[in-house]
Amino acid sequence: MTAHAATSQQVESGRARSGELLARRSTRTPGWSGSVRSKSWASTRLGMRGASRFCGERGSVTAEFAAVIPAVLLVLAFGLGAIEVVVQQARLTDAAADSARSVARGDSEGLMNQRTVGAVGSAAVSVRRSGDFVCVSVAQPAAGPAALTGLTVRGEGCALGDEEADAEAGS
């Protein structure tokens, strides 16, 4: 007899044992033609020690999820705050460029300040002349969550001035 050959008694005993296990551990849902599934999958597949390991971890995903949510919200808030600061800086740079063009055309600094306040609200405005160029710098405290850091956002714009307008402004 070879190692692979089995006696009829061994085969019958194996069938009986498998049928016994199938009857004892399985249920079928009426009208369902799927595979047979054990009532206690963890206890039959992994043994009692494995089942207790899974049962002891019930709710661990919920606890981990609850711990991660504040961190995700904090990262989201910092990301949105950074976007808000970048948008604010773009507005200040645009307002500074408009103000520099206004001063370069020969408009008064009072009119330039009015236009700047209309564009970005309350802001510190400074005008600097360097040769033919007129540069305007606009600064404002950061808005949104970045305001807690005390960050100041700046924008600067320069324009080529008229020599006649510079002469009029100097006299």
Secondary structure, DSSP 8 states (H G I E B T S, - for coil): --SS---HHHHHHHHHHHHHHHHHHEE--TT--S--EETTHHHHHHHHHHHHHHHHTTTHHHHHHHHHHHHHHHHHHHHHHHHHHHHHHHHHHHHHHHHHHHHHHT--HHHHHHHHHHHHSS-EEEEEEETTEEEEEEEEE--GGGGGGT-EEEEEEEEE--HHHHHHHH-
